[in-house]
Amino acid sequence: MNVTARTPGLGEGVLSFFIQDLREGGAERNVARLLNGVVARGVPTELVVIEKRGSFFDELDSRVRVVELPEKRTMTSVLGLKRYIERRRPRALVSSLTHTNVAAILANALARPRTRLIVVERNQFSLNRQLKRGLVRFAYRLVPRLYRQADLIGAVSEGVRDDLADKTHLPADKIEVLHNPVVSEGLAEKAEQKVDHPWLQPGQPPVVLGVGRLSTQKNFPLLIETFAKVRAQRPARLIILGEGNLRAALEQRIETLGIAADVDLPGFDANPFRYMRHAAVFVLSSDWEGLPTALIEAMACGTPVVSTDCQSGPREVLLDGRLGPIVPRGDAVALAGAILATLDDPGDRAARLARANDFSLERAVDRYLSITGVS
């Protein structure tokens, strides 16, 4: 991969990040954390977005300069991003998510001078590609050719790296694993904040917790089916934090199973850590992941965890099941058994905390500053 030489410009020293917006999602939360960690090191930091919307803007350090492009669609944002690169001349540009990565590569190819460009895959390329339609799906088709023009390709886990290399024929040794900045000092502080939910007060039955967007990927129907089996054997409750287009279908399934009195879907909460801190067990029921942020967050709160054996991340994070049960994807019976066993034996809290720290903000910032040439 070629690094194009640049002349000094107006934005010399600026480290820039590009993403569509900061709506509620794991990728968006992690980009916001990374920005805060970088700017806290005294590095001039800018965030370029297609739309300035999303709750994670509320968590963004005021020292991060936000630039909203005039175009409101990813593929039409190419010229606006090109003009940004030419005007600001950042030291490097870090782009996240496949369709915005493609736009960033096209913009950088047109810019004079170009900047150092790092594109980061944050989820399973092959599985996400199947769900996309229209221009976004077309962007996925361009990846095998265009990603070669980036100065560095990043992947948030070993599984994401291997999947991307396999499906695009990009050399695996040209794809760097860049773990998400999941754990920071602020997480522990937020975990200790008061939670008003009546089910999380002392003396209540144990709470099973799921966290994530109410989407196909997270497979919350499986978690609901599983909880019905758990509830048939012992008193327990289920809370699923998140919002999405499957809410109505999930609520209907809860009613059909007759467990509505013991299941709550409160919606998105900017501080899920206080829920994690008080839950008896956190469950990742996903069909696929990139690097499962919520799973690591729960471990950082000391919470016992159970996961499906989805691609990718759970085996990497849980050290092949040594830090929490891993069950076959889509298997409600096995998942229920693992939850019941974990309620009886929560496992080693100290080991979970230590492993979560491997995904700390400090380590991630060190890595990003190194690959962007800032340090």
Secondary structure, DSSP 8 states (H G I E B T S, - for coil): ---------TTTT-EEEEES---SSHHHHHHHHHHHHHHTTT--EEEEESS--SGGGGGS-TTSEEEE-S--STGGGHHHHHHHHHHH--SEEEEESHHHHHHHHHHHHHSSS--EEEEEE-S-HHHHHHH--HHHHHHHHHHHHHGGGSSEEEESSHHHHHHHHHHH---GGGEEE-----B-HHHHHHHTS----GGGSTTS--EEEEES-SSGGG-HHHHHHHHHHHHTTS--EEEEE---TTHHHHHHHHHHHT-GGGEEEEE--S-THHHHHH-SEEEE--SB-SS-HHHHHHHHTT--EEEE--BSSHHHHTTTTTTS-EE-TT-HHHHHHHHHHHHH----HHHHHHHHGGGBHHHHHHHHHHHTT--
